[in-house]
């Protein structure tokens, strides 16, 4: 407990940065569930694909070192675009191959859930045994790749007494919040966003009103995947390392954040991610880092016991018209 009080702001800022990444990934779970009532367990591998796309882009850029200031902001924007395109495109392909055939045959949600688990395992092993060894020249059994050197020159951008915020954490928090605000505005203010909300509320009526369900589902997966790709760029900014199963635990925590905020609720994903990240870091300060994951999932259990609908509870189809 004394550790938390003496290092309150560092732990809180780390929690906000971690929670921002959780929240961005959680948006993919939330959007797909809101429209299809499907838990897309392969979404964690969509995030993983984004991290490798970002790493490949860093290699293509010549592995820049000690980048700071506005140059770092520009580099992160470029990496976010790369990650968003790679993850968004992968999510669309995943929907077309793994989910659309089942949906057209009227398969049960259980069948789609099993397909999601199978797709997750397939993508993990595909990268571990084929993509990573071929693209990055690593042995199959290793399956992990750190950024060689540090491409970020870390410095404090906010310094008020004991309150300090480093540039990488500042970019992660601000970037994630901006992306989530942009997605919220898109879903609530655009024609395609109205189609997404209409499909989530009543697919049959939406079809009668001229909504193309396949187009809406594709857009949903693309948007959710793009958010995971941006999260991948921010994750590489902070962690500077990835591996074939990097999305496994992070994906579970992002799903926890989605449930915590209210599954199917875009703003709930933001709240759930931030709360989970901060509480997780506070728990690590109090109980030790080895209890960090235990604290995170204990929060989920407590919330489900006392508020099963999550913190906000409002689903995507109830969003403001």
URUR-V445799 format. One record per residue. N is the residue number from 1. RES is the residue in one letter. PHI is phi as a letter, one per 40 degrees, with the letter a starting at -180 (NA if undefined). Layout:
{{N RES PHI} {N RES PHI}}
This chain:
{{1 X NA} {2 X c} {3 X c} {4 X c} {5 X c} {6 X c} {7 X b} {8 X c} {9 X c} {10 X d} {11 X c} {12 X c} {13 X c} {14 X c} {15 X c} {16 X c} {17 X c} {18 X c} {19 X c} {20 X c} {21 X c} {22 X d} {23 X c} {24 X c} {25 X c} {26 X c} {27 X d} {28 X c} {29 X c} {30 X c} {31 X c} {32 X c} {33 X c} {34 X c} {35 X c} {36 X b} {37 X f} {38 X b} {39 X c} {40 X c} {41 X c} {42 X c} {43 X c} {44 X c} {45 X c} {46 X c} {47 X c} {48 X d} {49 X d} {50 X c} {51 X c} {52 X c} {53 X c} {54 X c} {55 X c} {56 X c} {57 X c} {58 X c} {59 X c} {60 X c} {61 X c} {62 X g} {63 X f} {64 X d} {65 X b} {66 X f} {67 X c} {68 X a} {69 X g} {70 X c} {71 X c} {72 X c} {73 X c} {74 X c} {75 X c} {76 X c} {77 X c} {78 X c} {79 X c} {80 X c} {81 X c} {82 X c} {83 X c} {84 X c} {85 X c} {86 X c} {87 X c} {88 X c} {89 X c} {90 X c} {91 X c} {92 X c} {93 X c} {94 X d} {95 X c} {96 X c} {97 X c} {98 X c} {99 X b} {100 X c} {101 X d} {102 X c} {103 X c} {104 X c} {105 X c} {106 X g} {107 X c} {108 X c} {109 X c} {110 X c} {111 X c} {112 X c} {113 X c} {114 X c} {115 X c} {116 X c} {117 X c} {118 X c} {119 X c} {120 X c} {121 X c} {122 X c} {123 X c} {124 X d} {125 X c} {126 X c} {127 X c} {128 X c} {129 X b} {130 X b} {131 X c} {132 X c} {133 X c} {134 X c} {135 X c} {136 X b} {137 X f} {138 X b} {139 X c} {140 X d} {141 X c} {142 X c} {143 X g} {144 X b} {145 X a} {146 X c} {147 X c} {148 X c} {149 X g} {150 X b} {151 X c} {152 X b} {153 X c} {154 X c} {155 X a} {156 X c} {157 X b} {158 X b} {159 X a} {160 X b} {161 X g} {162 X c} {163 X c} {164 X b} {165 X b} {166 X c} {167 X c} {168 X c} {169 X c} {170 X c} {171 X c} {172 X c} {173 X c} {174 X c} {175 X c} {176 X c} {177 X c} {178 X c} {179 X c} {180 X c} {181 X c} {182 X c} {183 X c} {184 X c} {185 X c} {186 X c} {187 X c} {188 X c} {189 X b} {190 X b} {191 X c} {192 X c} {193 X c} {194 X c} {195 X c} {196 X c} {197 X c} {198 X c} {199 X c} {200 X c} {201 X c} {202 X a} {203 X d} {204 X c} {205 X c} {206 X c} {207 X c} {208 X c} {209 X c} {210 X g} {211 X c} {212 X c} {213 X c} {214 X c} {215 X c} {216 X c} {217 X c} {218 X c} {219 X c} {220 X c} {221 X c} {222 X c} {223 X c} {224 X c} {225 X c} {226 X c} {227 X c} {228 X c} {229 X c} {230 X c} {231 X d} {232 X c} {233 X c} {234 X c} {235 X c} {236 X c} {237 X c} {238 X c} {239 X c} {240 X f} {241 X a} {242 X a} {243 X a} {244 X c} {245 X b} {246 X c} {247 X c} {248 X c} {249 X c} {250 X c} {251 X c} {252 X c} {253 X c} {254 X c} {255 X c} {256 X d} {257 X c} {258 X c} {259 X c} {260 X c} {261 X c} {262 X h} {263 X d} {264 X g} {265 X b} {266 X c} {267 X c} {268 X c} {269 X c} {270 X c} {271 X c} {272 X c} {273 X c} {274 X c} {275 X c} {276 X c} {277 X c} {278 X c} {279 X c} {280 X c} {281 X c} {282 X c} {283 X c} {284 X c} {285 X c} {286 X c} {287 X b} {288 X h} {289 X c} {290 X c} {291 X b} {292 X d} {293 X c} {294 X c} {295 X c} {296 X d} {297 X c} {298 X c} {299 X c} {300 X c} {301 X c} {302 X c} {303 X c} {304 X c} {305 X c} {306 X b} {307 X a} {308 X c} {309 X c} {310 X g} {311 X c} {312 X c} {313 X g} {314 X c} {315 X c} {316 X d} {317 X c} {318 X c} {319 X c} {320 X c} {321 X c}}
